[in-house]
Every structure is written in structure tokens, then in C-alpha cells.
Amino acid sequence: MNFLTSQQRRQLEQALVARRREVWRSAHNELRRAEDDPYTSMAGEVSDECDQANAMTQLDFDNEIARRHTHQIRDIDAALRRIKDKTYGTCIDCDCEIIFERLKVAPTATRCVMCQSLHEKTYAHELMPTL
């Protein structure tokens, strides 16, 4: 099934490629900043517990940012693959169209609005932090 026009598909593909470039640039800048961050080098050398905690918190934060960038790039790459194999814009749950307006806002979306809403309600508990 192919619900998008070729012009819409091209527009979304260009947006995805631009977003991928943006995320790569941001990831690169974050990695450079992390290298220059004194906490990164202090993490293994600090004797003061407060400084050690600050260093570890900063490292955790940097790792989370890197993980998010990686996740975004994987989602974008998957969307670009779906464009190539002509499954882009089709909901993975119900095989219905994902409307162009939704893809403009969330170009890596894999579900239509209704299925995404159901998915979020079904799996909302997994997003809640636990002790």
C-alpha cells in the first residue's frame, strides 16, 4: 500500500535526511563537549565523594545524551529504509495509512494515531520509573 504522493514522500525523505544530519552534528558537538569537560577526566581520580558523585552524574548524563542520539539516528535510518521499500506511511499494527500531517510532525512514526494511542495506553506502565 502506498498512500503518500511521490511529492509528499520526497518532502518527508528530505526532512529525514536533514534531521539525521542535525542529530549527527549535535552528537558530535556533545561528544566534543564531554571530552573537554573536567568531570569526565576527574571521574576516576577524585577522592572527594561529592566531586566523585558530580563526575559520575555528568558521565551518566553524557551517556544518556549519546544513547538518545543513537536512538534517533536508528529511527531515522529505519524510516529511510521504509521509504525505499515502499512501506513508509503504513501503520505497523493495522496496515492503515499514517496521514501525511502526522508524518510531517513525526516523520519516524510507525503507527497511525489510533494505534499509537492504544499502544501508549497499553504500555504506559513501562514508562513509569520503579524503585
N, C-alpha and C positions, 0 to 999 in steps of 0.2 A: 504494500500500500504506500502511496506517495501523495500526501495531502498538500504539501507545500509547493508553491510555484518555483520554477528554477531561479527566478529573481530573489524570492524570499530565502531560498536555500543558500544562494550566493552571499546575500547580505549577512545571514547568520554565520556562515563559514568565515567570512572576513572578520566579523566581530569576535569569533572564537580564536582565530589566529592572532588578532591584535591583543586579546585578553591573555593569551598564552605568553606572548612576548612581554606583556606588562608584568605578569606573575614571575617570569624568569628574571626580569630586571630587578624586581622587588626582592626576590630571593637572593640574588647576587649581592645587592646592597645590604641586606640584612646579614649575610654571611661576612661581608667585609667589616660591618659594624661590630659584629660579635668577635671577630679576630682582634679588633682594636680595643675591645672592652677590657679594662683591667681586671674585672671579676673573672673573666674566662681564665686568665693566667693565674689568678690567685686561688682558684678552686682547690688545687691540690697542695698549696703551700701555706695556707692560713692557719695560724694557731688559735686565733680568737674565734670562739664559737659563733658569735654574731656575724662576723665577717664571712665565716665559712657558710653560714645559713644564707646570707645575702648572695654569695657567689653561687651556691647551688640553686637558689631560686632563679637567678639570672640565667644560668645554664638551662634549667628546666623551661624557662620562658623562651629562650632561643631555640631549643629543640622543638617546642610546640609550634613556633612560627614556621620552622623548616618543615615540620610534618604537615601543616596546613597548606603550605605552598606545594608540596609534593602531591597532596590530595587534589588540589585544584588543577594541577597540570595533568594528573591522571584522568580526571573527569573531562577536561577539555579534549585530551587525546582520544578518549572513548567517544565523545560526541563527534569529533572529526572522522573517526572510523565509521560511525553510524551514517554520516553523510556520504562517505564513499561507498558503503554497501547498501545504501538507499533504505535504511531502516530508521533514519533520523526523523523525529517528529511523530513516531508511533509509540504509544504507551506500552511499556513492558508488561503491564498487568492485564489490560483489556484489549490491546491491539487497536484501540481507537486513536483518532487524531489528537495530537497535542497542538493546541491552537497557536498560531503564529505569535499572537500577543504574549502568550506565556513564554514562548521560546525567546522572544526579544528581551524579556526581563530575566529569564533564567535559561540561557542557551544550552546548558548541560542537563536540563531536565529530562528525566526518563519516564515520567508518569504524567498523565493528564491531571487536571486539577482535582477531579473527583477521586481518582485512585490515590493521588498524593495525600489528600486529606484523610482518606481511610487509612493509609499506611502510617501517617503520623499519629492518628488516634490509636491504632493497634500497637504501635511500638513506642509510644510516648514514655512508658516506664523505663525503657532502656536509656533514655537521655537524662534521667534523673540521677544525680550523684548518690552514691551509697557509702556507708561508713565501713 
